[in-house]
Structure formats: C-alpha cells, structure tokens
C-alpha cells in the first residue's frame, strides 16, 4: 500500500479522483464502486476503503449504494493530476519520440513524481498546449479547461461529416490501427454508409482531393469524437 506523503494525499487517492473526473469528462457515466474497481484494477475492499478515506478528506461525496461524486476540492485535485498526466504524455510524444499508443502507462508513473517546476518548464517548452496527443484537454494551471463541442463518430448519420477532436486512448492496439489508416486528430471524416445489421460504417478519411475509404466497426467508431461540420 502506498503511504500518504506529507502535505499530499496518497498516490492511490490522486489516481482515484482522476478516474472519477475522466469518467464524466466526455460521457455521463455514473461512477460506482464496481466502475472504480474495473478502472483502478483493485478489489472491492480496497475501493470501499479508498472511497471512505476520500469522503473523510472532503474530496468526494458518497451515499451507500450510490454513485461517487467529486467535491469542489476533489475536482481541483483531479484537474491538477490530469494536467500533470496530459502534459507528460504530450512531452513524451513531442520531445522524446514516444508514439501516442505507449505514453499512457509512462505518464501514470511520472505524473506523481515530477516537480511543479519541471512540469511548468515542460509546458513552456511545448508552447503551453491545450490538448494532449489524444485530444483530451490539458487543464490550465488555474484549472481552466477548453473542451471542444464534440460527439462520438458513431452518432453521425450517413452523409454527415466532422473533424476528429479526440481519440480514446483506452485501447493501444486500436490507436495503432488508427495510425496505420491515417486516422488522426484534425482529420476530416465523412460517413458514407452505415450498416446497422453488420455494426459497421464506411468512412471517407481526408479531404475530397486526397481521401481514402475505411470500413470501421461501431465499436471502433465509438472511440472517435468529432466536431460536426
């Protein structure tokens, strides 16, 4: 078990509030104990104890059998950790040559140990980016978050199009598939045809002059967020 450090909550607590915030950043997900178990990879007793301690620290609110919600103080901590995580990811890709499918696990470790001074130097070096390599917004130092008005690609009907604003990093293998098929941030995507019976869609990737068709399952399409044109 990770011990709490002077003046800070534990690493486990930092991870937990980050997971709670991220769950509702793009979707309206009810954060339950079972959800936290699946995302944090720990057992039920550990989650129950963690939620109890976070509640005692004023970071979350939780009624028995109900969802877990961040307090204002918990949200501040979550944004601080997301800023750390996403800046580290961006730095690893932009400065150290990592690919976007391999930075998440590295950032999970580094976000807890990098100093505030180094973090701000990294931000300055990167030109104070507002999004990470996957399109997730990087909270500003004051907690401001700029998130595009994006929807899942799976919500677009045939004939609709949009610009890719976010690509979920939950599945590294899927990120590698997108890379191989030129599906990247800011890429234009048009839905040519939908096949509900097959759970797939035919997409046009790129501009009219330089575009390729791609068959994508609805499961894969759900990992893409686009800003409608």
PyMOL commands that set and color helices and strands:
alter all, ss='L'
color gray80, all
select helices_A, chain A and resi 11-23+33-40+44-56+72-96+103-110+116-125+153-155+172-180+218-221
alter helices_A, ss='H'
color red, helices_A
select strands_A, chain A and resi 60-62+68-70+151-152+161-167+188-195+200-206+211-217+224-228
alter strands_A, ss='S'
color yellow, strands_A
deselect
rebuild
show_as cartoon
